[in-house]
Amino acid sequence: MSNDVEPEVNDRQIPVALSSASVYPLSVHDAFAVAQDLGYEGVEVMVTNNAVSQNPDALIQLSHRYHQEIVSIHAPTLLLTQQVWGTAWNKIEKSCQMAADVGCDTVVVHPPFRWQSNYAENFVEGVREIAAMYQVHIAVENMYPWRVRGREAVAYLPHWDPLGQDYDDVTWDFSHAATAGANSLEAIKALGSKLRHVHLTDGSGSGKDEHLVPGTGTQQCADALQHLASSGFDGVVVAEISTRKAKVAGEREEMLAETLRFARQHLSVPLLRSVDN
């Protein structure tokens, strides 16, 4: 018996892409330009009321111009995008059609709000059927409980936590995990092959959805990325930090550059495992 260790190596280089939400309030166009300038390997497009974010032809032109692959489409299933693309199921279908049009295979969605009762009742089966129809992965994102006057309120159905739900594909967001008081490393391990997509960010556990630069909060971001590098993860890591408070020239770009450096550093350092001889 030996206590020697050797690294488990994921032969595939895990891509690191940039979410267009990370440059808000700048435009989708800016997201592609920044991604190229900093050396990211793709862009996740969050569909909003911005016309370009809803136009596959315009997105394809940006992809070609800036040599950035579109790795995923984030469906407009946020509170702030309730008026985009009509009903909940229409949002999902149009996002999947856009993914097919631009040549990517992952659509990120949030779980239903509790007041979307009819949609929520058939959500698991519905996303599975639509994913099969469009030949894409619909990766349901982890969220967090809402708290009103210190008490937890039911905001999402079937639940804000994808663990234990019958989803085929999941997106894991470190900031949402921090807000929920969840352990990202343990959750990622528990999800196993269901983990399709990662939103790399961080949070302090303050109860706010902060989207900090990874490594500046309480989540085990470094260990989680190292686990992905050693586990055969075949999805994409997407930087989704908040740069809205950037005040001076270059501050936003430095935050995004630091996020990319963090990702590349820890995705290239797989965890060690014990080897028995």
DOMARNU-417892 format. One record per residue (C-alpha): residue number from 1; x, y, z; residue in one letter. Coordinates in steps of 0.02 Angstrom, whole numbers, plus 50000, padded with zeros to 5 digits. Layout:
<nodes>
     n       X       Y       Z   res
   NUM       X       Y       Z     a
...
</nodes>
This chain:
<nodes>
     n       X       Y       Z   res
     1   50000   50000   50000     m
     2   50067   50171   49953     s
     3   50017   50349   49992     n
     4   50094   50414   49831     d
     5   49986   50533   49732     v
     6   49971   50570   49550     e
     7   49867   50699   49458     p
     8   49707   50653   49368     e
     9   49719   50746   49206     v
    10   49575   50804   49096     n
    11   49650   50792   48921     d
    12   49523   50919   48857     r
    13   49565   51102   48884     q
    14   49412   51175   48971     i
    15   49363   51336   48880     p
    16   49343   51497   48979     v
    17   49213   51614   48904     a
    18   49143   51784   48951     l
    19   48960   51819   48990     s
    20   48892   51975   48909     s
    21   48815   52012   49079     a
    22   48991   52043   49143     s
    23   49009   52206   49046     v
    24   48839   52279   49093     y
    25   48789   52418   49066     p
    26   48896   52409   48909     l
    27   48829   52321   48755     s
    28   48838   52144   48686     v
    29   48956   52215   48554     h
    30   49072   52271   48695     d
    31   49068   52097   48770     a
    32   49138   52020   48610     f
    33   49270   52156   48593     a
    34   49327   52138   48775     v
    35   49329   51948   48761     a
    36   49447   51959   48611     q
    37   49558   52091   48691     d
    38   49582   51991   48851     l
    39   49601   51819   48772     g
    40   49438   51734   48819     y
    41   49385   51585   48715     e
    42   49204   51629   48685     g
    43   49051   51727   48739     v
    44   48889   51683   48827     e
    45   48751   51796   48765     v
    46   48620   51847   48892     m
    47   48459   51888   48801     v
    48   48390   52055   48861     t
    49   48284   52195   48787     n
    50   48440   52244   48688     n
    51   48401   52213   48504     a
    52   48571   52138   48462     v
    53   48555   52007   48600     s
    54   48395   51946   48515     q
    55   48463   51941   48338     n
    56   48557   51783   48286     p
    57   48623   51860   48125     d
    58   48697   52008   48220     a
    59   48774   51890   48347     l
    60   48852   51783   48211     i
    61   48928   51940   48134     q
    62   49004   51988   48302     l
    63   49068   51811   48327     s
    64   49158   51815   48160     h
    65   49221   51993   48179     r
    66   49299   51962   48350     y
    67   49344   51777   48325     h
    68   49242   51728   48477     q
    69   49137   51571   48480     e
    70   48962   51590   48551     i
    71   48964   51454   48684     v
    72   48792   51476   48760     s
    73   48631   51575   48761     i
    74   48559   51634   48927     h
    75   48370   51634   48909     a
    76   48275   51791   48966     p
    77   48204   51706   49120     t
    78   48256   51841   49245     l
    79   48140   51962   49334     l
    80   48219   52103   49233     l
    81   48178   52017   49067     t
    82   47997   51970   49099     q
    83   47939   52071   48948     q
    84   48062   51990   48827     v
    85   47993   51857   48709     w
    86   47824   51835   48790     g
    87   47773   51680   48885     t
    88   47894   51571   48984     a
    89   47890   51426   48861     w
    90   47912   51545   48715     n
    91   48069   51614   48800     k
    92   48139   51438   48813     i
    93   48097   51389   48634     e
    94   48161   51550   48556     k
    95   48323   51535   48656     s
    96   48347   51357   48594     c
    97   48312   51411   48415     q
    98   48440   51550   48434     m
    99   48568   51427   48502     a
   100   48539   51317   48350     a
   101   48552   51468   48234     d
   102   48718   51529   48306     v
   103   48793   51355   48320     g
   104   48802   51325   48508     c
   105   48726   51184   48607     d
   106   48692   51255   48781     t
   107   48548   51362   48843     v
   108   48550   51426   49022     v
   109   48381   51448   49108     v
   110   48325   51494   49283     h
   111   48195   51386   49371     p
   112   48016   51451   49367     p
   113   47954   51581   49489     f
   114   47822   51515   49608     r
   115   47686   51624   49529     w
   116   47716   51537   49361     q
   117   47622   51387   49429     s
   118   47566   51307   49265     n
   119   47739   51327   49189     y
   120   47820   51259   49348     a
   121   47710   51104   49354     e
   122   47777   51042   49187     n
   123   47948   51123   49192     f
   124   48059   50968   49208     v
   125   47969   50871   49072     e
   126   47951   51025   48962     g
   127   48135   51073   48960     v
   128   48181   50893   48924     r
   129   48063   50886   48774     e
   130   48119   51054   48704     i
   131   48303   51010   48727     a
   132   48275   50850   48627     a
   133   48177   50944   48494     m
   134   48317   51071   48464     y
   135   48462   50954   48504     q
   136   48532   51069   48638     v
   137   48569   51057   48824     h
   138   48451   51160   48931     i
   139   48555   51186   49089     a
   140   48449   51242   49238     v
   141   48541   51363   49351     e
   142   48553   51356   49540     n
   143   48470   51505   49624     m
   144   48444   51551   49807     y
   145   48304   51577   49933     p
   146   48226   51748   49948     w
   147   48216   51820   50122     r
   148   48081   51942   50178     v
   149   48102   52021   50350     r
   150   48227   51887   50393     g
   151   48114   51742   50344     r
   152   48137   51631   50192     e
   153   48006   51651   50056     a
   154   47969   51523   49921     v
   155   48018   51609   49760     a
   156   48060   51465   49642     y
   157   47975   51302   49595     l
   158   48012   51159   49602     p
   159   48159   51230   49703     h
   160   48302   51354   49695     w
   161   48426   51210   49721     d
   162   48448   51093   49570     p
   163   48520   50954   49679     l
   164   48391   50818   49696     g
   165   48290   50880   49546     q
   166   48266   50774   49391     d
   167   48361   50888   49272     y
   168   48472   50818   49135     d
   169   48588   50970   49136     d
   170   48633   51100   49267     v
   171   48723   51268   49271     t
   172   48815   51305   49434     w
   173   48837   51487   49488     d
   174   48958   51523   49632     f
   175   48879   51690   49678     s
   176   48706   51613   49691     h
   177   48782   51475   49798     a
   178   48857   51603   49916     a
   179   48690   51692   49931     t
   180   48607   51526   49971     a
   181   48741   51474   50095     g
   182   48784   51323   49988     a
   183   48952   51236   49968     n
   184   48998   51244   49783     s
   185   49134   51114   49790     l
   186   49022   50984   49871     e
   187   48877   51028   49756     a
   188   48983   51011   49600     i
   189   49044   50843   49658     k
   190   48866   50787   49696     a
   191   48801   50843   49526     l
   192   48929   50736   49435     g
   193   48889   50716   49251     s
   194   48733   50826   49266     k
   195   48846   50978   49278     l
   196   48849   51051   49104     r
   197   48897   51233   49130     h
   198   48982   51344   49260     v
   199   48962   51529   49299     h
   200   49127   51577   49379     l
   201   49111   51714   49507     t
   202   49108   51725   49698     d
   203   49009   51793   49845     g
   204   49036   51839   50025     s
   205   48882   51754   50095     g
   206   48807   51923   50139     s
   207   48636   51874   50075     g
   208   48658   51982   49919     k
   209   48692   51913   49745     d
   210   48860   51998   49726     e
   211   48950   51916   49578     h
   212   49123   51953   49644     l
   213   49288   51916   49560     v
   214   49328   51734   49601     p
   215   49444   51712   49749     g
   216   49381   51868   49836     t
   217   49233   51785   49923     g
   218   49196   51632   50028     t
   219   49164   51500   49896     q
   220   49297   51367   49862     q
   221   49318   51425   49683     c
   222   49498   51368   49662     a
   223   49465   51192   49729     d
   224   49307   51178   49625     a
   225   49398   51223   49464     l
   226   49537   51101   49506     q
   227   49405   50967   49531     h
   228   49331   51006   49360     l
   229   49504   50991   49282     a
   230   49524   50817   49356     s
   231   49348   50750   49332     s
   232   49324   50747   49143     g
   233   49209   50898   49142     f
   234   49159   50929   48960     d
   235   49066   51094   48977     g
   236   49121   51275   48980     v
   237   49172   51391   49121     v
   238   49095   51564   49095     v
   239   49152   51719   49188     a
   240   48997   51806   49256     e
   241   49054   51942   49374     i
   242   48979   52113   49408     s
   243   49083   52259   49344     t
   244   48948   52391   49367     r
   245   49046   52478   49505     k
   246   49198   52505   49395     a
   247   49238   52690   49409     k
   248   49401   52725   49318     v
   249   49465   52681   49145     a
   250   49528   52504   49134     g
   251   49453   52447   49300     e
   252   49320   52338   49217     r
   253   49449   52257   49103     e
   254   49566   52222   49250     e
   255   49426   52134   49345     m
   256   49387   52028   49194     l
   257   49572   51993   49161     a
   258   49595   51938   49342     e
   259   49445   51821   49326     t
   260   49521   51744   49170     l
   261   49692   51724   49254     r
   262   49609   51640   49404     f
   263   49514   51519   49293     a
   264   49663   51471   49187     r
   265   49775   51450   49339     q
   266   49661   51331   49430     h
   267   49595   51237   49280     l
   268   49776   51191   49240     s
   269   49808   51122   49416     v
   270   49708   50961   49437     p
   271   49680   50893   49610     l
   272   49792   50751   49667     l
   273   49723   50581   49707     r
   274   49798   50439   49808     s
   275   49870   50292   49714     v
   276   49878   50118   49789     d
   277   50013   50002   49725     n
</nodes>
